[in-house]
């Protein structure tokens, strides 16, 4: 990290020496109204027939987040669930889940290729390199492809500034968290560059066995070949290692002892992404770009969620798993945008080719379960490793994933107040595999054409409405395909069966929404009503021994309303409210815990981990009597939800308060955050199996936490 900081200082000094006066004419108001993600091009909100939210640079900078979920949760209709050390689940028009029903993008390009398990892809995001975050809610498969079912989250990185600038900060809390972060860049003649790096370390936290460290470096260079042609290079490299403390039992949760049952579980990532984009603006009101990209990821785990233990069968023994998932990607993405004078029309069309070879292996770990002697029923105090068993393979496969896609979107104005949008995409994912467990080889193909149609009606400058129909498509991840079914094994003497016949999930979404600006733009309101049906949705059934069985539900239903409000009565105050009321229901889903158990009909029951209410509100204060000071109180509400699929037990949910203050003195900013201001005892997630008498497991949340930081910002403007 010292070398990174030294490089930043040298670059800044060089930029100052070479600085030339340039003028930025982009207004703050224009930026606030323009979105990129919904249409793949810069588009005004009133021409966008979807529910979309934008977290701007001001919000990101004032949040001073230690993890990205603190920022994303400010989005109406979004609940990003912290699983510790930047691991997470997501809930956007879906229950809280780790399923690949969300597409995570970095500057419009997926962070992971289709078919590769992506729910922890945000471990690779550098929070110090964000210009804004755009969240599209609902399916956007017709533009961005499969997995964009619940929505898409696009992290838009910082661009080289016109003026030389450099910022450096340190951050720490009272539970052993420390971070160093630095960024800097400038534009010198035709070349602009920007670097951003972070180095995070967590030790001796409130939760035992939860240390982690993360290092990220992002580098961007823009070469303005001519006023109409640009060459842009983006590279990210990151390393991550975290102990996996996992869940805690009920006694540990309510006694606030927060004892992890294992001190050997971990997750690690070694990630490289690089891309080169050539952009050109044509004379006939059109533009094109071509992006070549490369990914290289090495993901390793000894995960807590793979530990198998039964309270009724050999309770003093258990098994775990060590696995490795490594892939590379080679891809091309091309897009052309053409505007027409007739009906003020615009066409966006593009194509994608991605080749991603994958290797995956997993082997068994034999464990000893040390039971809690004081518990009335058998519960585990902690596990100890007896032996690693690389000779007992659970999974072992190689696969080549070929993703091909073509898409187009057309919008036009039949009359001045109306914008009509039509879009479609065809995706073809071919997987050729070699499974060393059952000695099988083969090819699987998942393909689908998805469509969307929408219309905006803007009768006033201060009000707009839209209607939208969109389709979503999500093939099963190849990791789930090659995970042995419950009760089978690898080289354990039990023949392994796999989920070769899992079907792609498909979704149809209908929504109507709008926005309203009142009181001379001091009050901004937005809303969306949606109804989405899913077929063959991939669901996880948690079995008694903590194993997971994958099932495709015949049909699910997701419906709700998302709402947001922002009120700025004066320069001193800002009030923000956002949230959702939703219902997620099984329509056609039969389940049994094992073949000998009776089949249970869950039709009409609510999906677990699906709170009906979730809200995030904030009051910010910028006093006239103390310029450059800020203070804010944030309120996060998560309503009650069922812990299991058979709807027998609920978790009450929680209300969380956070406080933030900051003060700018010359080039220095001093700030402090108090997370969980009232020291609330709560859990991010509570779950249990469908079996009678099952005990819950708690993903415990942190007690009151004090975060302190200082940041230095140097900028040469003239």
N, C-alpha and C positions, 0 to 999 in steps of 0.2 A: 504493500500500500504506500510506503514511503516513496517508492519510485514513481508511482502514479501521481502523487501530489507534486513531486519535483517536476514532472513533465508538464503538469498544469501550469505551474509557476513560470516555467521557461516559455511555454506557448503564449501565455498572457503578456509577458514582457515583450516578446517578439511582435505580438499583435498591436500593442500600444505603439511600438516604434513605427509600424507600417500603416497605422490607422489613417483612413481618409473619410472625410465627412460624407455620410449618406443619410437619406431621409426615409423613415417608415411612415407611409400614409395610411396604413390600415387602422381603422378606428376600433375601439373596444366594442362599440355597439354592433358593428358588422360581424365581428368574431362571435359575439353572443348569439347571433341569429343564424349563423351558417353551420351546417352539419355536413360531414363527409360520409359517414358510415352507411346511412340509409340508402344512398343512391350511388355509392362508389365515386361520386364527384362532389365538389363543393356545391351545396344546394340550400336554398332558403327553407326554413321550417315550413312555411306556408305551402310549399310544393312537395311536402313529404308526407304521404298518407300512412304513417306508422307512428307508434308510440316510441319516442326517442328522447333521451335526456343527455345533457352535457355537463360534465364537471370541469369547470375552467381552471386556469392556472391560479387564480386568486384563491379558489376553494382548496386546491391541492396544497398550495404554499401555506395557507393558514392552518390547515389540519395538522401539519407536522406529524404525519402518521409513522408509526413504527412498522406497520404492516398495511398492505394495500386494502384490506377489507374495511379499515377505518374510513377510507375515502369512498369506496364503492357503495357502502351502506347509506350514503347520503342521497342515493338515487331513488326516486319514488318507484315502488314496485319491485325493489331488489333487496334481497337478504343474503349477504355473503357471510357464511358461518365459519368462524375461526376454529380450527382444529389444533391450533398451537404451532408456533414457529413458522408462520406463513403458510401452513397447510390449511385446506379449506374445503367446504361444501358450498353449493350455490342453490338459491331458490329464486328463479324468475319464471313465473307462470308454471312452476313445477314445485313439488315438495322439496325440502332440503335434501339434496342428493349429490352423490359423486358420479352419477351417470354422465355420459358424454352427450348431454342435451344442450350444451352451451358451446358456442364457438368463441375462443379467446384469440384476439388478433393483436398484432403489433404493427401499426401503420398499415392496416388493411390486409396484412398477410397472416394466415393462421400460424400460431406459435408451434403447434404440432401438426403433423400430417393426418389426414383422415384415416381412421382405423387404429390409431395409436392412442391409448388411454390418456386423456388430456386433463383430468380434473385438477391435477396439481401443477399445471403448466404455469400458473402465475407465480410459482416459486422463482421463476426466471426473470420476473419483472424488476427493473431498477426504478424504485420510487423517486429517485433524484433526477430522473431523465424524462419526466412526464410534462408535456405541455397541456394536455387535456385528456379526458376519458369520455368516450361516447358509448352509450348503452342503448341498443335497440331491443325492445321487448316484443316477444312473439317471433314466429318463424321468419327467417330471412334466407332460407335455403335457396330461393330462386336467384339470389345474387351471390351469396358466399358459400353455398354448398351444404352438404350434410353436416349434422351435429348442431346447426344453428336453428334449434327447435324452440327452446325456451327463450332464446335471444342470442345476441352477439355483444361482446364487450371489446371495444377497440381502444387500445392504449396508444395514444398519439405522442410520439417522442418529440423532444425539443429539437428545433432546427438551429443552424448557425445564426447568431445574431448579426445585425448589420454593424453593431458597435462592439469593440472588444469588452468582454466581461469575464469575471471569475467569481465563483462563490465556493465557500468552504464552511463546513459545519460539523459539530460534534453533538451527540445526543446520548442520553443515558437515563436509566430509571433506577428505582430502589430495589429491584430484584435481579440485578446483575446484567442487565442489557446495556450494550454500548455499541455505538455506530459512529464511524467516520465517513463523511461524504464530501465529494468535491466535484465541481463541474466548471467548464470554461470553454470559450470559443470566440470566434470573430469571423468577419468576412474581409479578406485581403484581395483586392482586385476582383478577379473572377472566381476565386476559391474561398469557400466558407467551410469552417470545420467546427465541430463541437465534440467534447469529451465529457463523460459523466461516470463517476465511479463511487461505489459504496463498499464498505467493509463492516459487517455486523457480527457481533459476538454475544452469546447468551450463556452465562454460567451461574450455577447456584440459585436457580429460580425458586419461586414459591411452589412449583410442582417438581417433585423429585424426578431425576433422570429425564430432564428436558433441555439439556444444553444444545446449542446449535451455533453454527457459523455460516456466513454467506458472504461471498465476494462477487461483485459484478462490475464489468466495465463495458460501456457503450461508446462507440466511436462513429461519428458521421462526418462525411466530407461531401460538399456540393461543388461541382465544377460547372460554372455558367459558361458553356461553350459559346453561346450567342444569346441575344435576348429571347430567342424562341426555343433554344435547345439546352437541356441540362443533363448532367450525369451525376447521379447520387449514389454514394456508397454508404452502407450501414452495416456495422458489425457489432455483435454482442458476444461476450464470453462470461460465463458464470460458473461458480462452484458452490455447492451447497451440501452441508452435512448436518443432520439433526438426529438426536435421540428421539425415539417414539415412545412417549410416556403412556399413550393410549388412554383408555377410560379408567374410571375408578368405581368401586362398588358403593352401595348406599351408605354404609357406615363411614367410610372414608370421606365421602362427599359431605355429609351433614356434620361430621366432626371437624371438617376442614384440615384433615391430616394430609390429604392429597398424595397418598403413597402410590407410586406406580408399581404394577405387579411384575415389571421386568426392568432390568438395567442393561439389557443386551440388544434390544430392538433399535432399529435405525432406518433412516431414509437418506439417500445421497443422490446428487445429480451433478453431472459434468456436462455443460451445454455450450455449444457454439452455434451461432447463426450469423450468416453473412449474406448480403444481397447487393446487387448492382442494378440500378434502374436508369434507363435512358428515356427521357421525356422530351416530347417535341410538340410545339404549338404550330399548327398549319395555318396558312393564310385564309382558308375558307371556313373560318369559325369552327375549327375542330382541333382535337388534341389526341395524342397517342402516347402510350408508354409500353415498355418491354422490361420485365424484371426477371433476372436470373438469380436463383437463390440456392443456398446450401445449408443443411442442418446436420449437426453431429451431436447426438445425445447419448449419454451413458447413465442409466438409471439403475440404482441398486437398492435393495431393501432386505431387512429382516423384520417384517411388519407385525405389529401387535394383532392386527385383525386377521392374521392367518394362524394364530394360535388356536388349536383345537383342544377343548377340555370339556368333559362331561361330569356333572355332579352325581350321576347315577352309575356310570360305567368307568371303573378304575379311576376314581377321583384324584389319586396321588400321582397320576401320570398325565402327560400332555405331549403334543407335538407342535412344532413351529415350522417355519419355512424361510429359507434364504433364496432370493431370486435376483435376476439381472435381466434388464430389458434394454437393449442397445439398438439404435437405429441411425441411419443416415438418410438424407433426402437430397435429391437433385431435381430442381424444378424450374419451369418457365411459366410466367404469367404475362399475357399481353392484353391490352385493352385499348379501344378506340372510342372517342366521344365525338359525336357530330351534331351540331346545332343547325336548325332549319328556320328560315324566315316564316314559312307557312305554318300557321297555328302555333308559332313560338315553340316548335317541337325540338326534342333532344333525344338522341339515340345513344345508349351506352352498350357496347358489345365487347366480349372478351373470351379468352380461352385459357385453360390451365393444363399443364402436364406435370405430373409429380411421380417420381420413382423413389420408393423408400424401402430398401432392404432392411430386414429386422432379424435379430437373433434374441431368443428368450430361453432361459433355463431356470429351473427351481429345484431345490432338493430339500429333504426333510431334516429337521432338527429335533432330537429327542430331548424332552424336558421333564423335570421333576416338579410337581405342583406341591408347594408347601401350603397347607390349609390353615385357615384362621381358626384356632382352637376355641375361640370365644363365640363363634357364630353358631346359631341354632341349626342352620342348614349349611351344608358344605359350600364354602366360598374360598377363593384362592387369596392368600396373603401375598405370595410372590412365586415366580418361577425361577428355576435354576437349569442351566444347560447341562445335560448329561453327555451328549455327543452330537457333533455335526455329522450328517450322513450323506455325503455327496454320492455314495453308491446307491441311494434310494432317490431316484429322480421322480419328481412330481410332474414337471413339464420340461420339455426339451424340443424346441422347434426352430426352424428358420422359415422365413417367408419373404417374398418379394411382393410389395404392394404397388400397383400401378393405378394412379388416379388420373382420369381424364375428364375434362368438363368444358362445356361451352355455355355461355349465358348472354342474354340480351335484355335490355329494359328500354322502354319507349314511353316518353311522356309528352303531352301536348295540351294546349289550351283551346278547347272548342269555343269557349267564350271567356271574356277577361277574368271573371271571378272563379273559374273552374279549371282545375288541373287534373287530367286523367293519366294514370300510370299503369302500364302493363309490363309484365316481366316474366321470364322463364329461364330455366336452366336444365341441362341434362348432365348427370354425373354417372360415371362408370368406374367402379372400383373392382379391380381384379386382384385376387390374392392367390399366388402359387405357393404351396407350402410343402414342407417335409417334416413330418412329426416323428421324432425318434422314439417316442413312447410306444405307439401302436404300429410303428413302421409303415405309416400311410403317407402317401403323397397325393396331391390333387390340386385342383383349381376351384376357387369359389368366386362368383361374380355377383356383385350387388350394383344394380343400376336403377335409376329413377329420373323421370322428368318432373320437375316441380314448377308451379306457376304462382303468380300473384297478380291481383288487380286491385287498384285503389283509386279513389277520387278525393280531391280537396275542393272545398267550397269556401271562399274567402269573401263574404259579403261586405266586410268592413276592414279597415286597416288594423283594427284592434281586436278582431275576432275571426276565428276560422274553425272549420269542421272537416272531418274526413271519415270515410268508410274504407274498409280494407278486407280483402280475402287473401289468405296466403297459405301455402303448404309447407310442411316440414318433413324431413327425411333423415333417418339416422340408422346406418347399418350397425350391426353389433361390432364392438371392438374385437380385434383378433385375440387379445388376451383372454376375453371371456370365452371365445370359441375353443381355445386350447387349454382351458382350465378343466381338470377332471371333474366329472359329476360327483356329487356327494355319495360316499360309499364305495367309490372306486379308487384306484391308486395308480402309481407309476410302476416301478419295479418292486412292489411290495408283495407280489404274489396274487394281487387282486387285479383283474383285468380293468384297464382304464377305459372309461367311456367319456366322450367329449361332446360339447355342445355344437356339433357341426351344423345342426339344422335350425339354429336360431334365425329368426326372420328379421328383416329390417323393420324398424318402427316408422310409421307414417302418421302425420298429423294434418288436420285441417283447422284453420283458425279464422274466425270471423270477429271483426271488431269495429267499433265506432268511437270516435274521440274528437277532441278539439282543444282550443286554447282561447283565453280571453284576457285582454289587458285593460285594466280599469284605473281610474284616478290618475290620469296622465302618466300611465305606465308605471305607477308606483306599486300596483297590485297586479301580479301575473298568475293566472290560473291555468291548469291543464288537467285533462282527464282522459281516460280510456276505459271502455267496457269491452271485454273480450269473452269469447266462447270458443274453446278448442277441444276437439276430439282426437284421441290417440288410439291407434290400433297396433297390436304387437309391441306395445311399449315394454322394454326390457326392465324387469323388476328383480330385486334381490330379496330372497326369502332367507332370513336369518334362522338357522337351525339350532337345536339345543346345544350342540358342541361348539358353537360359535362359527361354524362353517357357513358358507353362503351358497345357496342354490339359485341359479338363474332361471327365471320363468318369463315367458312372454304373455302379457295380459291380453285377453281378447279385445278389450276396449276400456279406455279410461276417459274421464271428462274433467276438463279444467276450465273454470269460469271465474270471473271476478271483475273488480273495478280498481284501477290505479289512479291516484290523484296527487297533485302537487300544487303548492301555492307559495308564492314569494311576495312579501310585502315590505317595501322600503319607504316608510313615512318621511324619513329625513336622512341626511348624511350620517347621522349618529346611530341609527337603528336599522336592523334588518331581521325580519322574521321569515323563517322557512319551515314548511310542513310538507311532508311527502309520505305516502304509504299505499297500502293495498288491502282490500278485503277479497278473499278468494276461497273457493271450494275445489278440492281435488278429490275425485270420487272414482272408485272401481265400478265399472258398468258390467264387465264380463271378466271375472277372475276367480278361478277355482284353485285352491291350494291345500296341500297336505304336507306335514313335516317330514314324513317318511312313508314308504309304501304301505306299511302296516296300519297307518293312521287313517281315519276316515277323512274324506275330502270335505273341505269347508267351502261353502259358497260365500264369497265376499262381495257379491254384487250389491251396490248401494252403500257400502261402507266407505268411510273416508280413508284416504291414503295416509300412512303414518308420516310423522315429521312434517306435517303440513298445517302450520298455524293459519287460522282464518284471517287474523289481523296481524299486520306488522306495520310499524310507523317509525319515522325518524324526523325529529323536529329540532330546530335550533334558533336561538335568539343571539344575535351578535350586536355588540356595542362598540362604537368608535367615537369617543368623547371629543367634543370640540375643545374642552378645557385642557386636554392632554393629547395633542396631535401625535399620530403614529403609534398610539396605544390601541389595543384591541382586546376584547373579552367576549367569550361565548359560552353558553350552556347548551348542551345537546341532550336530547331525550330519545332513547331507543326503546320501543315497545315491541315485544314479540308475544303474541297471544298463545293460548293453550293449544295443544295438539295431542293426538293419540301416539302412544309409544310403540304400538304394534299394529299389525295389519288386521287383526280381528276386533279392534276397537274396544278393548276391555279396560284399559288404563290410560289416563291422560297425564301429561305434564302441564303444570299451571302456566308456564311461560314466565316472562320477567319484564321488569322495567329497569332500564339502566340509564344513569346520568353521567355525562362527561363534561368537564370544564376545561377551557383553554384560554390562556392569556398570552400576549406578546407585546413587545415594545421595540420600536426601531430607533436606534440612536446612531446618527451618522451612518456609517457603513455596517454597523453591527445590529443584529436582531437577537434579542433575548426572549425566550419563551418557556412556558411551563404548561403541561397538560396534567390533569388529574382524571385518570380513567377509573370508572366505577366509583364515582364521587361518594356515594352513600355506603360503600363497602358491602354491596348486595351479595348474598349467597345465591348463585344461580349457575346453571349449566347451559352451554351452547346447544347441546343435544342430549336427549335421554331416549334410550331405546331398550326394547326387550323382545324376546322371541314370542312366537304364537303359542308355545306350549303352556299347559296349565301350571301355575305356580312359578312361572319364570321370574327371575330377579332382574331389575333394571341395571343398566350401566350408564354412567354419567360422563360426558365430556365436560369436565369442570372448567369454569371460567375464572379469570384472575381476580383476586381481591383488589382493594383500592391500590392503585399504582400511580406513582408520581414520576412524570417524565420531564426532564430538564434538557435544555439545549441552547446553543449559541451558534449563530451563523454570521459569516462575514461575506458581504457582497460588494465587489468592486466592478464598476462600470464606467467606461470612458465615453461620454456623450458630449457632443458639441453642437 
